[in-house]
């Protein structure tokens, strides 16, 4: 009887947790929708168009260069996964595969690009599901370690210029930043000093990487986030403090993850306007973010679609060649 009551209590808590999560997501989605509606109603779209027309070809080419560098860094996350797992897929297959997954992830969400597509392509090239899971875990860890390192540093050192009315305040941000840096330190310490290197979780084996690999994860993750912010910074007017742009991008990314909106559509714009409109006009912010989405989201997605078709043909050719001949 007592066991049944415990099970019922656990199910109730789980149900309440799911409802709370869905409720928060719905609330944030509604807030974003309201902000977007207000934005569209009051926006001076002629000023936005004029700002976009003012971008020079040289600036656009610089933006494409930053985009290419960022995608190259992100694709190298899967190279860390290759060294971590020891799988034998050549680099010439890993890099384009990771590029395709990242481009689809940005535009269609993590479940489509980051997870489903990665499993499909890797398994078609012969990797086992367990190995793909470990590669995915390295990629995710690399991304968020870099995030925590940058956000922790920015928040702790007060490098973000926030509006005066912002509720969290400088002290609150410092505490959040210190917490993020402690998580990074704990991870590095575990990779260096932990005697137990392997755990089992839901049927998957988790193996702590070496300290060297962990440091590479943190470095590459931080570089990628920095390049993303550099592209937005390039498209905004001169005089804006770069760490502020980086900090706002980090905040908007978390908001996008919470709301589960593909490409953070509307979330990115809402957060940037809320935290930057005291320094830059709304039309210039929107123009910069339109340019950012075109250069960093849509252009790579179009290229990734073509690369994806080539990868599918490549995997089929590889499967045919590996089949025994009679």
C-alpha positions in Angstrom: 0.0 0.0 0.0 2.8 2.4 1.0 4.6 1.6 -2.3 1.6 2.4 -4.4 1.1 5.7 -2.6 4.7 6.6 -3.3 4.3 5.8 -7.0 1.1 7.8 -7.1 2.9 10.8 -5.4 5.8 10.5 -7.9 3.4 10.5 -10.9 1.6 13.5 -9.5 4.8 15.5 -9.0 5.9 14.5 -12.6 2.6 15.6 -14.0 2.8 18.9 -12.1 6.4 19.4 -13.4 5.3 18.8 -17.0 2.3 21.2 -16.6 4.6 23.9 -15.0 7.1 23.5 -17.8 4.4 23.8 -20.5 2.9 26.8 -18.7 6.1 28.7 -18.5 6.8 28.0 -22.2 3.3 29.1 -23.2 3.7 32.3 -21.1 7.0 33.2 -22.7 5.6 32.4 -26.2 2.7 34.7 -25.5 5.0 37.5 -24.3 7.1 37.1 -27.5 4.0 37.2 -29.7 2.8 40.4 -28.0 6.2 42.1 -28.3 6.4 41.1 -32.0 2.9 42.4 -32.7 3.8 45.7 -31.1 7.1 45.8 -33.0 5.4 45.3 -36.4 2.8 47.9 -35.6 5.2 50.6 -34.6 8.3 49.9 -36.7 9.6 52.4 -39.2 10.2 49.9 -41.9 11.4 52.5 -44.3 14.3 53.2 -41.9 15.0 49.5 -41.7 15.2 49.2 -45.5 17.4 52.2 -45.7 19.8 50.7 -43.1 19.9 47.4 -45.0 20.7 49.2 -48.2 23.5 51.0 -46.5 25.5 47.8 -45.9 28.4 47.8 -48.3 29.5 44.7 -50.3 32.8 44.7 -48.3 30.8 44.6 -45.0 28.7 41.7 -46.4 31.8 39.8 -47.4 33.2 40.3 -43.9 30.0 39.0 -42.5 30.2 35.9 -44.7 33.8 35.4 -43.5 32.7 35.5 -39.9 29.9 33.1 -40.6 32.3 30.7 -42.4 34.7 30.8 -39.4 31.9 30.2 -36.9 30.6 27.2 -38.9 34.1 25.8 -39.2 34.6 26.1 -35.4 31.2 24.5 -34.7 31.9 21.6 -37.1 35.1 20.9 -35.2 32.9 20.0 -32.2 32.3 16.7 -34.0 36.0 16.3 -34.5 36.4 16.3 -30.7 33.6 13.7 -30.7 35.7 11.6 -33.2 38.8 11.8 -30.9 36.6 11.1 -27.8 35.0 8.0 -29.2 37.8 6.8 -31.5 35.4 6.1 -34.4 37.0 5.7 -37.8 35.0 8.1 -40.0 37.4 10.3 -41.9 37.5 14.0 -41.3 36.3 14.7 -44.8 33.0 13.1 -43.9 32.7 14.4 -40.3 33.1 18.1 -41.2 30.4 18.4 -43.9 28.1 16.2 -41.8 28.5 18.5 -38.8 28.0 21.6 -40.9 24.7 20.3 -42.3 23.4 19.4 -38.8 24.4 22.8 -37.4 22.6 24.7 -40.2 19.4 22.6 -39.8 19.7 22.9 -36.0 19.7 26.7 -36.2 16.8 27.0 -38.5 14.5 24.0 -37.6 15.4 23.3 -34.0 17.7 20.9 -32.1 15.4 17.9 -32.5 15.5 18.1 -36.2 19.1 19.2 -37.0 21.1 18.6 -33.8 19.6 15.2 -33.0 17.5 13.4 -35.7 19.6 14.4 -38.7 22.9 13.6 -36.9 21.7 10.1 -36.0 20.4 9.5 -39.5 23.6 10.6 -41.3 26.1 9.0 -38.9 24.3 5.7 -38.8 24.1 5.7 -42.6 27.9 6.1 -42.7 28.2 3.0 -40.4 28.4 4.3 -36.8 26.5 2.6 -34.0 23.7 4.5 -32.2 25.7 4.4 -28.9 28.7 6.0 -30.6 26.5 8.7 -32.2 25.1 9.4 -28.8 28.6 10.0 -27.4 29.5 12.3 -30.3 26.3 14.2 -29.7 27.0 14.5 -26.0 30.5 16.0 -26.7 29.0 18.5 -29.2 26.3 19.7 -26.7 28.8 19.8 -23.8 31.2 21.9 -25.9 28.6 24.3 -26.9 27.3 25.0 -23.4 30.7 24.9 -21.7 31.7 27.8 -24.0 28.4 29.5 -23.2 28.9 29.2 -19.4 32.5 30.4 -19.6 31.6 33.6 -21.6 28.4 34.3 -19.7 30.1 33.7 -16.4 33.0 36.0 -17.2 30.8 38.8 -18.7 28.4 38.8 -15.8 31.0 38.5 -13.0 33.2 41.3 -14.4 30.2 43.6 -15.1 31.0 43.9 -18.7 27.4 44.2 -19.9 25.8 47.6 -20.0 22.1 47.1 -19.1 19.2 49.6 -19.1 18.7 51.2 -15.7 15.2 49.6 -15.3 16.4 46.1 -15.8 15.1 44.0 -12.8 18.0 41.5 -12.3 20.5 44.2 -11.6 24.3 44.1 -11.6 24.6 42.1 -8.3 22.1 39.5 -9.5 24.1 39.1 -12.8 27.3 38.7 -10.8 25.9 35.9 -8.7 24.6 34.1 -11.8 28.0 34.6 -13.5 29.9 33.2 -10.5 27.6 30.2 -10.5 28.3 29.5 -14.2 32.1 29.8 -13.6 31.9 27.4 -10.7 30.1 24.8 -13.0 33.0 25.2 -15.5 35.6 24.8 -12.8 33.8 21.7 -11.4 33.7 20.1 -14.9 37.5 20.7 -15.4 38.3 19.4 -11.9 36.3 16.3 -12.5 38.0 15.6 -15.8 41.4 16.1 -14.1 41.0 14.5 -10.7 38.1 12.1 -10.8 39.1 8.5 -10.2 35.8 7.2 -11.5 35.8 7.9 -15.3 32.6 6.0 -16.4 28.9 6.1 -15.4 25.8 4.4 -16.7 22.8 6.6 -17.4 19.6 5.2 -19.1 21.5 2.5 -20.8 24.2 4.8 -22.1 27.8 4.9 -20.9 29.2 8.3 -20.0 33.0 8.6 -19.9 34.7 11.7 -18.6 37.1 13.2 -21.2 40.7 14.1 -20.4 41.5 17.6 -19.1 43.1 18.5 -22.4 39.9 17.6 -24.3 37.8 19.5 -21.8 39.9 22.6 -22.2 39.5 22.3 -26.0 35.7 22.0 -25.5 35.6 25.2 -23.5 37.8 27.1 -25.9 36.0 26.1 -29.1 32.6 26.7 -27.5 33.6 30.2 -26.4 35.1 31.0 -29.8 32.0 30.0 -31.6 29.7 32.1 -29.4 32.1 35.1 -29.8 32.0 34.8 -33.6 28.2 34.8 -33.6 28.2 38.0 -31.5 30.9 39.5 -33.8 28.6 39.2 -36.8 25.8 41.1 -35.0 28.3 43.7 -33.8 29.6 44.2 -37.3 26.1 44.9 -38.6 25.2 47.4 -35.8 26.3 51.0 -35.8 29.8 51.8 -34.4 30.1 52.7 -30.8 28.3 49.8 -29.3 30.2 47.9 -26.6 31.0 44.4 -28.0 30.7 42.6 -24.6 27.2 44.0 -24.4 26.3 42.5 -27.7 27.8 39.2 -26.7 25.9 39.2 -23.4 22.5 40.0 -25.0 23.1 37.2 -27.6 23.7 34.8 -24.7 20.6 35.9 -22.9 18.5 35.6 -26.1 19.8 32.1 -26.8 18.6 30.8 -23.4 15.2 32.5 -24.0 15.0 30.7 -27.4 15.8 27.3 -25.8 13.1 27.8 -23.2 10.4 28.8 -25.7 11.3 26.0 -28.2 10.7 28.4 -31.1 12.7 27.3 -34.2 15.6 29.7 -34.9 14.5 31.8 -31.9 12.3 33.7 -34.3 11.0 36.8 -32.5 12.8 35.9 -29.3 16.2 37.2 -30.5 14.6 40.4 -31.7 12.5 41.0 -28.6 15.5 40.5 -26.3 17.8 42.7 -28.3 15.3 45.5 -28.5 14.5 45.3 -24.8 18.2 45.5 -23.8 19.7 47.6 -26.5 17.1 50.2 -27.5 18.6 52.7 -24.9 21.7 52.8 -27.1 20.7 52.0 -30.7 17.5 52.9 -32.6 15.0 50.1 -33.0 15.2 50.3 -36.8 19.0 49.8 -36.7 18.6 46.8 -34.4 16.1 45.1 -36.6 18.1 45.8 -39.7 21.2 44.2 -38.1 19.2 41.2 -37.0 17.7 40.7 -40.4 21.2 40.8 -41.9 22.4 38.4 -39.2 19.6 35.9 -40.0 20.3 36.2 -43.7 24.0 35.6 -43.4 24.1 33.2 -40.5 20.9 31.3 -40.8 19.4 31.3 -44.4 22.6 31.4 -46.5 24.1 28.4 -44.7 20.8 26.5 -44.7 20.6 26.8 -48.5 24.2 25.5 -48.8 23.5 22.8 -46.2 20.6 21.4 -48.3 22.9 20.8 -51.2 25.6 19.3 -49.0 23.0 17.1 -47.4 22.0 15.6 -50.8 25.6 14.9 -51.6 26.1 13.2 -48.2 23.0 11.0 -48.9 24.5 10.0 -52.3 27.9 9.4 -50.7 26.5 7.2 -48.0 24.5 5.1 -50.5 27.6 4.7 -52.7 29.5 3.6 -49.6 26.9 1.1 -48.6 26.8 -0.4 -52.2 30.6 -0.8 -52.1 30.5 -2.5 -48.8 27.9 -5.1 -49.8 29.3 -8.5 -50.6 29.4 -9.4 -54.3 28.2 -12.8 -55.5 
